[in-house]
Amino acid sequence: MPKIFEAAEQLTAAIGQPLGETEWLLMTQERVNTFADATDDHQWIHVDAVKAKDGPFGAPIAHGYLTLSLAARFMPQLIDVRMKMGVNYGLDKVRFPSPVKVGQRIRGSGVIVAVEPTKDGAVQSTLRLTVEIEGSSKPACIADTISRYYF
């Protein structure tokens, strides 16, 4: 269940508090192939299971940008901001410490690290999203996602 926020003050009060974890998601070869088709990134470490088995990771891996794009899936499972309108403003400090192998399960966890008013009356929130790999001590991705909320 996502944490619900109905006012800017509630976001500010939540700075530094864990938002919990999302449901696990299985990384499938089909998802990797679909992303490869959408982005024209068909590098063999992603799409050639036979060649990737003998490659540096021992299996095909998800694109880093595929892992990052799953923020769109994970964030609504972590946070529900009840506002008039919201927009994705950008990202800061994106890192991919560990690859996600096809067949592994991942989930998101998050914490709000900053909240500040903007000149146009919105509230800008930075949520640090960590994409965890089941059974691994190293995350797949850490990204500071920036959203603007208009209450």
C-alpha positions as CSV (number, residue, x, y, z in Angstrom):
1,M,0.0,0.0,0.0
2,P,1.4,3.4,-0.9
3,K,1.8,6.1,1.7
4,I,-0.9,8.8,1.1
5,F,-0.1,12.5,1.2
6,E,-2.8,15.1,0.9
7,A,-0.7,18.3,1.6
8,A,2.7,19.7,1.1
9,E,3.3,19.7,4.9
10,Q,2.8,16.0,5.0
11,L,5.5,15.5,2.4
12,T,7.9,17.7,4.4
13,A,7.2,15.8,7.6
14,A,8.0,12.5,5.8
15,I,11.6,13.5,4.8
16,G,13.9,10.7,5.7
17,Q,11.2,8.2,6.6
18,P,11.2,4.9,4.6
19,L,8.2,4.5,2.3
20,G,8.3,0.8,2.3
21,E,8.8,-1.7,-0.5
22,T,6.8,-2.5,-3.7
23,E,5.7,-5.9,-4.9
24,W,8.4,-8.1,-6.5
25,L,8.6,-8.1,-10.3
26,L,10.2,-10.9,-12.3
27,M,12.6,-9.7,-15.0
28,T,11.6,-11.7,-18.1
29,Q,13.4,-12.0,-21.4
30,E,10.2,-10.9,-23.1
31,R,10.3,-7.6,-21.2
32,V,14.0,-7.1,-22.1
33,N,13.3,-7.9,-25.7
34,T,10.3,-5.5,-25.8
35,F,12.5,-2.7,-24.3
36,A,15.2,-3.5,-26.9
37,D,12.7,-3.1,-29.7
38,A,11.4,0.2,-28.3
39,T,14.8,1.7,-27.9
40,D,16.7,0.0,-30.8
41,D,19.3,-1.3,-28.3
42,H,19.7,-4.9,-29.3
43,Q,23.1,-5.5,-27.7
44,W,23.8,-9.2,-27.3
45,I,24.2,-9.0,-23.5
46,H,20.5,-8.2,-23.4
47,V,18.8,-10.2,-26.2
48,D,21.1,-13.2,-27.1
49,A,20.5,-15.7,-24.3
50,V,23.0,-18.2,-25.8
51,K,25.9,-15.7,-26.2
52,A,25.1,-14.0,-22.9
53,K,25.4,-17.2,-21.0
54,D,29.1,-17.2,-21.9
55,G,29.4,-13.5,-21.4
56,P,30.6,-11.5,-18.3
57,F,27.3,-11.9,-16.4
58,G,26.5,-15.5,-17.2
59,A,23.1,-14.7,-18.4
60,P,21.2,-11.9,-20.4
61,I,20.8,-8.8,-18.4
62,A,18.1,-6.0,-18.4
63,H,19.1,-2.7,-19.8
64,G,20.0,-0.2,-17.1
65,Y,17.5,2.2,-18.6
66,L,14.8,-0.5,-18.5
67,T,15.5,-0.9,-14.8
68,L,15.3,2.9,-14.4
69,S,12.1,3.1,-16.4
70,L,10.4,0.8,-13.9
71,A,10.3,3.8,-11.6
72,A,7.0,4.5,-13.3
73,R,5.7,1.2,-12.0
74,F,7.3,1.3,-8.6
75,M,6.6,4.9,-7.5
76,P,2.8,4.6,-7.4
77,Q,3.2,1.6,-5.2
78,L,5.2,3.7,-2.7
79,I,3.6,7.1,-2.7
80,D,0.1,8.5,-3.5
81,V,0.1,12.3,-3.6
82,R,-3.5,13.6,-3.7
83,M,-3.0,16.8,-5.7
84,K,-4.6,18.7,-8.6
85,M,-1.7,17.9,-10.9
86,G,1.8,16.4,-10.8
87,V,4.7,16.3,-13.3
88,N,7.9,14.4,-13.5
89,Y,10.6,17.1,-13.3
90,G,13.7,15.0,-13.7
91,L,16.3,12.8,-12.1
92,D,19.5,13.3,-10.2
93,K,22.3,10.9,-9.3
94,V,21.3,7.8,-11.2
95,R,23.5,4.8,-10.7
96,F,23.4,1.1,-11.7
97,P,25.6,-0.7,-9.1
98,S,24.5,-4.2,-10.2
99,P,22.9,-5.7,-13.3
100,V,19.6,-7.4,-13.3
101,K,19.8,-10.9,-14.8
102,V,16.8,-12.3,-16.7
103,G,15.0,-14.5,-14.2
104,Q,15.8,-12.3,-11.2
105,R,13.1,-10.5,-9.2
106,I,13.3,-6.8,-8.4
107,R,11.3,-4.4,-6.3
108,G,11.5,-0.7,-5.4
109,S,11.9,1.0,-2.1
110,G,12.0,4.7,-1.4
111,V,12.6,7.6,0.9
112,I,11.7,11.3,0.4
113,V,15.0,13.2,0.7
114,A,13.9,16.8,0.0
115,V,10.8,18.9,-0.4
116,E,10.8,22.6,-1.4
117,P,8.4,25.1,-2.7
118,T,8.8,26.3,-6.3
119,K,8.2,29.8,-7.7
120,D,5.1,28.7,-9.5
121,G,3.3,27.5,-6.4
122,A,4.2,23.8,-6.6
123,V,6.1,21.7,-4.2
124,Q,9.1,19.9,-5.6
125,S,9.9,16.6,-4.0
126,T,12.9,14.4,-4.4
127,L,12.4,10.7,-3.8
128,R,15.4,8.4,-3.7
129,L,14.2,5.2,-5.4
130,T,16.3,2.1,-4.8
131,V,15.6,-0.9,-7.1
132,E,16.6,-4.0,-5.1
133,I,17.5,-7.4,-6.5
134,E,16.1,-10.3,-4.5
135,G,18.9,-12.1,-2.6
136,S,21.5,-9.5,-3.5
137,S,23.2,-7.1,-1.2
138,K,23.8,-4.6,-4.1
139,P,20.9,-2.7,-5.6
140,A,20.3,-2.6,-9.4
141,C,19.6,1.1,-9.5
142,I,19.6,4.1,-7.2
143,A,17.9,7.3,-8.6
144,D,16.8,10.5,-7.1
145,T,13.5,11.2,-8.8
146,I,12.2,14.7,-8.8
147,S,8.4,15.4,-9.0
148,R,6.4,18.6,-8.8
149,Y,3.1,18.6,-7.2
150,Y,0.4,21.2,-7.5
151,F,-2.1,21.1,-4.6
